[in-house]
């Protein structure tokens, strides 16, 4: 399971900002993080369950394109999960 480095994640975020535009990026992808790429599946985290659903439904293709261009490996599917809550 290759975990993405902070530099790779930031490069993906910059590409998404360019592809989607600043307004859309700031509205939907604030707090978004690509965590790993395993077997063609991108695992990413969003700030809430609602935002994970929106991002997954509307922007999976753009995320896959950005990840492929940075990592240089195929990304066939994007799985966006809500950010895990720290234990109390």
N, C-alpha and C positions, 0 to 999 in steps of 0.2 A: 504494500500500500504506500505509494509515494506521497508523502505529505509535502504540500507546497511551501516554499520558503516565504518569508515576509516580502522579499523583493519580487518574487513571482506574483504574489497576491497583489501587490501594489501596481505592478505592470498590467495585470489583468484589469484592475479597477480603472487605471488610466485609459486603457483601450475602451472599456465600457463607457466611460465618461465621454470619450470622443465619438463612439458609435451612436449612443443614445442622445447625447446633448446634455448640457449641464443641468437644465431644469428637470428633465426626466430622471437623470441619475440622482440628483439631490432629493427628489420626491420619493423614489422607490428604493434606491440602493444605498441609502445612508445606513451604515452599520453592517453592510453586506460583506461577507468574507468567503473566498474560495479556500477550502481546507485541504482537499486532496483530489487526486486523479487516479483511479484504480480500474483497470480493465475497460477503459473508455467511458467510465462513469465519473462525472465531476460531482463531488460532494461539497456543498456550500451551505452557509448559514446566514439567515436573515434576522432582523431584530425582533420579529414577532411571528406568530403562526399565521396571522392574516397576511403580512408582507411576504412570507415564504410562499403562500399560495398565489399571490398576485405575481411575484417574480417568476415562479415556476410556470405559470400559465402564459404570461406575456413576453418574457425575455429569455427563455431557455436557449433559443437558437442563437441570440446575440452573445450569451455567456459562453456557449460552446465554441463559437467562432473566436472569441477573445482568448479563451484558454488554449485552443489549438495553435493560435498564432504566437503565443508566448512560450508554451511548453513544448511545442513541436511534436505533439502526440495526438492521435485522434480522440475526440470527445464525442461519443455517440449519444450520451444521455446526461441530463443535468438533474440532480436531486437537491432541492433546496429545503433545508430543515430550519425550524426555529432555533435560535441560539439557545444552547442548554443553560438552564438556570443553575447558579452555584448552590451547593447544599447549604442548608441553614444549620 
